[in-house]
Amino acid sequence: MTAENNLEKQLEDLRRAIGSDESLVENVMDRIEAIPTPKAHKVEKARTTIIVRRLVMNRFSKFAAAAVVIVAAVLSVTFLGKLTAPAYALEQTIEALKNVRYMHIVRRGEAGQVEDERWIEIGPDGVQARYRQDTPPNFLVVDNLENIFIYYKDKNTVLLYGPDGQRYTWIWNLGEFLEDLAGRGSVTIEKNADYWGSKAHRVRWLKSNQDCYIDPETKLPIAMGAYEISYEEPPEGTFDIPTIPGGVTFVDKRPGAPEKPEPEWMRSGEVAQKRFNEARGASAKGEYEKAVELFRRVVEIQPLRNWAWFWMGRAHYELGEHNAAIYGFSKVIDMFGKFEIVPHYCHLARGFAYAAKGMEEMARQDFEVALPVMIDALRHIEGARLFDFADDPLRCGDGLLEGCHETPGKRQSLAMMINRLKVITGQNFGYDPEATAEQNEKAIALWEQWFNDSGEIKFAPHAELVAVPDTQE
């Protein structure tokens, strides 16, 4: 049998298999047309599918239907297959970032003006190298790895440190951050989500509960919270240490520099840190009146110290001063709102304060903000990190160097989150830290099912709590 006769026989067999029912052809074409296609290829795809549909209409040979199926199948696995993006995984972003040397990070105000601009050079190890931050109108820092220049324009002061001095950062170890995202530290929320009219993969960074948007083509982050990210080379001189402006107070903090009196505001910052640590200790001991007074001194010096506002609110709450507690929590929520960050742990705390005042609707609104993240943390425990930190003012971090508590283990963190959920929802699905993994998996599934089915909140401040394990295992 010749090649031509063999081909004709195979086409005839296919035509008989298809029969007179053309639904198979239509089904194939419908599936092709449903394939998501990048904007740049939409016209090309449309022209190709038109040609195939003309084959159906013209019926130019007895093998037309079979030919259409073959052509359509070939298109679906070759040409159109190339137009569709492969399945996305954060490992692709890690690989893409290995080729990145510079990051340009910008946060804009409602009118489009730049409120914060940063240039970062990334070293071969994935760690920040040179750095520049310009936050109008009052702050500028340039770090060229040899000297760190810091200009507080509102205080008319320039500080100059050596390479081991006070460092500033956006994300210090970008490689570690991405590995955290790709591991257990993130959840892919939505692929091909809308981001200002373009498509991007939206991923939530659990440790800070921020959304990160990934470009589907480059696999690089294009936004983190309110910050836009690009990767162009910076203008020449970006990382050069500026000339010291005339008429400023110049403080040389480099090793070997002559000692001079520091401005009062610098000494105040050291005082604020000391009071902050003392206040955390007072809160942990239940000395809430002392804690309120110490935290108040901190925010007088550093009005944007968000954890001072938060723990001062917690101390007010413990004293039954619910209006003052709500004020402190609201300060933190408003602070982060500017950066498009939702402090879910703070909505939970404010919800408790509203509930204590009998303002059930306001409490419910705050609980409903926190609840999805809390439920999700049962599966992805990194999402509980900030809740745990907020509950214990002596957790390690935020300037506390001595006497701090370690981060709780997974079982501890899960038990604490279950207890929070039981109190704000009035629900109980049998979670037990001492139960088997399979039993607790069923409990977690029931929490998820309840949330998806109704999520009706019944505040239960006296709910029976589960015991939190003593060890971090």
C-alpha positions in Angstrom: 0.0 0.0 0.0 1.4 3.4 -1.0 1.8 6.2 1.6 -1.1 8.1 -0.1 -3.4 5.1 0.0 -2.5 4.5 3.7 -3.2 8.1 4.6 -6.5 8.0 2.8 -7.5 4.8 4.6 -6.7 6.3 8.0 -8.7 9.4 7.2 -11.6 7.3 6.1 -11.4 5.3 9.4 -11.5 8.6 11.3 -14.4 9.9 9.2 -16.4 6.8 10.0 -15.6 7.1 13.7 -16.9 10.6 13.7 -19.9 9.8 11.6 -22.4 12.4 10.7 -22.4 13.9 14.2 -20.4 17.1 14.0 -20.6 17.7 17.7 -17.1 16.4 18.2 -15.7 19.0 15.8 -17.6 21.8 17.6 -16.5 20.5 21.0 -12.8 20.6 19.9 -13.2 24.1 18.5 -15.0 25.3 21.7 -12.2 24.0 23.8 -9.6 25.8 21.6 -11.5 29.0 21.8 -11.7 28.7 25.6 -8.0 28.5 26.0 -6.7 31.7 27.8 -4.5 33.6 25.3 -2.1 36.4 25.9 -3.1 39.7 24.4 -0.3 39.7 21.9 -1.5 36.5 20.3 -5.3 37.0 20.4 -5.5 38.2 16.7 -3.3 35.4 15.5 -5.4 32.8 17.3 -8.7 34.3 16.0 -7.4 34.1 12.4 -6.4 30.5 12.8 -9.7 29.4 14.3 -11.6 31.2 11.5 -9.7 29.2 8.9 -10.6 25.9 10.7 -14.2 26.9 10.9 -14.3 27.6 7.2 -13.2 24.0 6.6 -16.3 22.9 8.5 -18.6 25.1 6.5 -17.2 24.5 3.0 -17.2 20.7 3.2 -14.5 20.6 0.5 -14.0 16.9 0.6 -15.4 13.7 2.1 -12.7 13.8 4.7 -13.5 17.4 5.8 -14.7 16.6 9.3 -11.7 14.3 9.9 -9.3 17.0 8.6 -10.9 19.6 10.8 -10.5 17.4 13.9 -6.8 16.7 13.0 -6.1 20.4 12.3 -7.8 21.4 15.5 -6.0 18.8 17.6 -2.7 19.9 16.1 -3.5 23.5 16.9 -4.4 22.7 20.5 -1.1 20.9 21.2 1.3 23.0 19.2 0.4 26.6 18.2 -2.2 27.3 20.8 -0.3 25.2 23.4 2.6 27.7 23.0 0.2 30.6 23.7 -0.9 29.3 27.0 1.4 29.9 30.0 2.7 26.8 31.8 1.4 26.1 35.3 2.9 28.7 37.7 5.0 27.8 40.7 6.9 30.1 43.0 10.0 28.2 42.2 9.9 29.9 38.8 10.1 33.2 40.6 13.1 32.1 42.6 14.9 31.1 39.4 13.9 34.4 37.7 15.3 36.4 40.5 18.7 34.8 40.2 19.2 36.9 37.1 18.0 40.2 38.8 20.6 42.7 40.0 18.5 45.8 40.7 15.1 46.4 42.1 13.2 49.7 41.9 10.5 50.0 44.6 7.9 52.9 44.6 4.9 53.7 46.7 2.6 56.4 45.5 -0.1 58.5 47.1 -3.7 58.8 45.9 -2.7 61.6 43.5 0.0 59.5 42.0 2.9 61.4 43.7 5.9 59.4 44.9 5.7 58.9 48.7 8.6 56.5 49.0 11.2 55.4 46.5 13.9 52.7 46.9 16.7 51.3 44.8 18.2 48.0 45.8 21.2 46.2 44.4 21.0 42.5 45.0 24.3 40.6 45.7 25.1 37.1 44.2 23.9 35.5 47.5 20.4 37.0 47.1 21.1 39.5 50.0 20.7 43.3 49.7 24.0 45.0 48.7 23.8 48.7 48.0 20.7 50.6 48.9 19.0 54.0 48.5 15.7 55.2 50.0 14.2 58.6 49.4 11.0 59.3 51.4 9.9 62.8 50.8 10.0 65.3 52.3 12.1 64.4 55.3 14.2 61.2 54.9 17.1 60.1 52.6 19.5 57.2 53.2 22.3 55.9 50.9 24.3 52.8 51.7 27.2 52.0 49.3 28.6 49.2 51.6 31.4 51.4 52.7 29.5 54.2 54.3 25.8 54.8 55.3 24.5 58.3 54.8 21.3 59.2 56.6 19.7 62.6 56.2 16.8 63.6 58.5 15.7 66.8 56.8 13.1 67.6 59.4 15.7 67.5 62.1 18.4 69.2 59.9 20.8 66.3 60.8 23.1 64.0 58.8 24.4 60.8 60.3 27.3 59.0 58.7 28.0 55.3 59.7 30.6 52.8 58.6 29.8 49.5 56.9 28.7 47.9 60.1 26.4 50.8 61.2 22.7 51.2 61.2 21.3 49.5 58.1 18.1 50.1 56.3 16.2 47.6 54.2 13.0 46.8 52.4 13.4 43.0 52.2 17.0 42.3 53.3 17.4 38.7 52.1 15.3 38.5 48.9 16.4 34.9 48.2 15.3 33.8 51.6 12.1 35.7 51.3 11.2 33.9 48.0 12.2 30.5 49.4 9.9 31.3 52.3 7.1 32.1 49.8 7.7 28.9 47.8 7.8 26.8 50.9 5.2 26.9 53.7 5.2 30.6 54.0 2.7 31.5 51.4 -0.6 30.6 49.7 -1.3 31.1 46.1 -4.6 33.0 46.2 -5.4 33.5 42.6 -3.7 32.9 39.3 -4.2 35.4 36.5 -5.9 37.9 38.8 -6.6 41.5 37.7 -3.9 43.9 38.7 -4.7 47.4 37.5 -6.0 46.1 34.2 -3.3 43.5 33.7 -3.1 39.8 34.7 -0.9 38.8 37.6 -0.6 35.8 40.0 -1.7 37.0 43.5 0.2 35.3 46.3 -0.3 36.0 50.0 2.9 36.2 52.2 1.6 34.6 55.4 4.1 36.0 57.8 2.9 39.5 57.2 -0.5 38.7 55.5 0.4 40.9 52.5 -0.5 40.2 48.9 2.4 39.8 46.4 1.7 40.1 42.6 3.8 38.1 40.2 4.1 38.9 36.5 2.9 35.7 34.6 5.5 36.2 31.8 8.7 37.3 33.6 7.7 35.4 36.8 9.0 38.4 38.8 7.1 40.2 41.6 5.6 43.5 40.3 3.9 44.6 43.5 4.0 44.0 47.3 1.2 45.6 49.2 1.2 49.3 48.2 4.7 49.1 46.6 5.3 48.7 42.8 8.4 46.8 41.8 10.5 47.0 38.6 13.9 45.9 37.6 15.6 48.5 35.5 19.2 49.7 36.0 19.4 52.7 38.3 20.5 56.1 37.1 24.2 56.8 37.4 25.2 58.0 40.8 22.2 56.5 42.6 24.4 54.8 45.2 27.0 57.6 45.6 27.2 59.1 49.1 25.9 62.7 48.8 27.9 65.8 49.8 27.1 66.8 53.4 24.8 69.8 53.0 25.9 73.1 54.6 24.3 74.3 57.8 23.2 70.8 59.1 24.2 69.1 62.3 26.7 66.4 61.2 27.2 63.3 63.4 30.0 61.1 62.4 29.4 57.6 63.8 32.2 55.8 62.0 34.8 54.0 64.0 37.6 56.3 65.1 35.6 59.5 64.5 35.9 62.2 67.2 33.1 62.0 69.7 30.7 64.9 69.8 27.5 65.5 71.7 24.5 63.9 69.9 21.3 65.9 69.2 18.5 65.5 71.8 16.2 63.7 69.4 18.8 60.9 69.1 19.1 60.5 72.8 15.3 60.5 72.9 15.2 57.5 70.5 17.4 55.5 72.9 15.1 56.5 75.8 12.1 55.4 73.7 13.5 52.0 73.1 14.3 51.5 76.7 10.8 52.5 77.8 9.4 50.3 75.1 11.2 47.2 76.4 10.2 48.1 80.0 6.6 48.5 78.9 6.5 45.0 77.3 7.9 43.5 80.5 5.2 45.3 82.6 2.5 44.0 80.3 3.7 40.4 80.6 3.6 40.7 84.4 0.1 42.1 84.4 1.2 45.6 85.5 -1.1 47.3 83.0 -1.2 50.8 84.5 2.6 50.9 84.4 2.6 49.5 80.9 0.1 52.2 79.7 2.3 55.0 81.1 5.5 53.6 79.6 3.9 53.0 76.2 2.5 56.5 76.3 6.0 57.9 76.7 7.2 55.8 73.7 4.5 57.1 71.3 5.1 60.7 72.4 8.7 60.3 71.1 7.9 57.9 68.2 4.3 58.4 67.2 4.5 55.8 64.4 5.7 53.0 66.7 2.8 50.6 65.8 3.5 47.9 68.4 3.6 50.5 71.2 0.2 51.7 70.1 -1.1 48.1 69.9 0.2 46.9 73.3 -0.9 50.1 74.9 -4.4 49.3 73.6 -4.1 45.8 75.0 -3.1 47.2 78.4 -6.1 49.6 78.3 -8.4 46.6 77.4 -7.1 44.6 80.4 -7.9 47.6 82.6 -11.4 47.8 81.3 -10.7 51.1 79.5 -12.3 50.0 76.2 -12.6 53.3 74.5 -8.9 53.9 74.9 -8.2 50.4 73.7 -10.3 51.0 70.6 -8.4 54.2 69.9 -5.0 52.5 70.1 -6.1 49.6 67.9 -7.6 52.0 65.4 -4.3 54.0 65.2 -2.5 50.8 64.1 -5.2 49.9 61.5 -5.1 53.4 60.0 -1.3 53.3 60.0 -1.1 50.2 58.0 -4.0 51.2 55.7 -1.8 53.7 54.1 0.4 50.8 52.9 -2.7 48.7 51.8 -1.8 46.2 54.6 -4.6 44.8 56.8 -3.4 44.0 60.4 -5.9 41.2 61.0 -4.6 40.6 64.5 -5.5 44.2 65.3 -9.1 43.8 64.0 -9.4 40.8 66.2 -8.3 42.8 69.3 -10.5 45.7 68.4 -13.4 43.3 67.9 -12.9 42.1 71.5 -13.0 45.7 72.7 -16.2 46.5 70.8 -17.8 43.3 72.1 -16.8 44.3 75.7 -18.7 47.6 75.2 -21.8 45.7 73.9 -21.3 47.1 70.3 -22.0 43.7 68.7 -22.3 44.9 65.1 -18.9 46.7 65.2 -17.4 43.7 66.9 -18.8 41.4 64.2 -17.4 43.6 61.4 -13.9 43.4 62.9 -14.1 39.6 63.6 -15.2 39.1 60.0 -12.0 40.8 58.7 -9.8 38.6 60.9 -11.8 35.3 60.5 -10.7 34.2 57.0 -7.0 34.5 57.8 -7.5 32.7 61.1 -9.3 29.8 59.5 -6.7 29.7 56.8 -3.9 29.6 59.4 -5.2 26.1 60.6 -3.8 24.8 57.3 -1.0 27.2 56.8 0.3 27.9 60.3 2.7 30.7 59.3 -0.4 32.8 59.0 -0.8 32.7 62.8 2.7 34.3 63.4 1.5 37.8 63.9 -1.5 36.7 66.1 1.0 34.9 68.3 3.3 37.9 68.4 0.5 40.2 69.3 -0.7 38.0 72.2 2.7 38.0 73.9 4.6 41.3 74.2 7.8 39.4 75.1 8.0 37.5 71.8 11.3 38.0 70.1 11.4 40.8 67.7 10.9 44.6 67.3 13.9 45.7 69.2 13.6 43.3 72.2 17.1 41.8 72.8 16.8 40.3 76.2 14.2 38.3 78.1 12.2 37.5 74.9 10.2 34.3 74.3 10.8 32.1 71.3 8.2 31.6 68.5 5.7 28.9 69.4 5.8 25.5 67.7 3.2 24.4 65.3 1.0 22.4 67.8 1.2 25.4 70.2 0.3 27.8 67.6 -2.6 25.7 66.3 -4.1 25.3 69.8 -3.9 29.1 70.4 -5.6 29.8 67.1 -8.4 27.2 67.8 -9.0 29.0 71.1 -9.3 32.4 69.5 -11.7 30.9 67.0 -13.8 29.2 69.7 -14.2 32.6 71.5 -15.1 34.8 68.6 -17.4 32.3 66.8 -18.9 30.2 69.6 -18.1 27.1 67.5 -16.4 23.9 68.6 -15.3 21.2 66.2 -13.3 18.9 68.5 -9.7 20.0 67.8 -7.4 18.5 70.4 -3.6 19.0 70.4 -3.2 15.5 71.9 -5.3 13.9 69.2 -4.0 12.2 66.1 -3.2 14.1 63.0 -6.1 12.4 61.2 -8.5 13.4 64.0 -7.4 17.0 63.9 -7.5 17.0 60.1 -11.2 16.3 60.4 -11.6 19.2 62.9 -9.8 21.6 60.6 -12.0 20.5 57.7 -15.1 21.1 59.8 -13.9 24.7 60.6 -13.4 25.3 56.9 -16.8 23.8 56.0 -18.6 25.9 58.7 -16.9 29.1 57.3 -17.8 28.2 53.7 -21.4 27.3 54.6 -22.4 30.0 57.0 -19.7 31.5 59.1 -22.2 32.8 61.6 -20.5 34.4 64.5 -21.7 33.8 68.1 -19.3 35.6 70.4 -18.5 33.2 73.3 -16.1 34.9 75.8 -16.5 32.0 78.2 -15.9 29.2 75.7 -14.0 26.1 77.0 -10.5 26.4 75.7 -8.1 23.6 74.6 -4.9 23.2 76.5 -1.8 24.6 74.8 1.1 22.2 74.7 4.0 23.0 77.0 6.7 22.1 74.4 7.4 23.6 71.0 7.4 20.2 69.2 
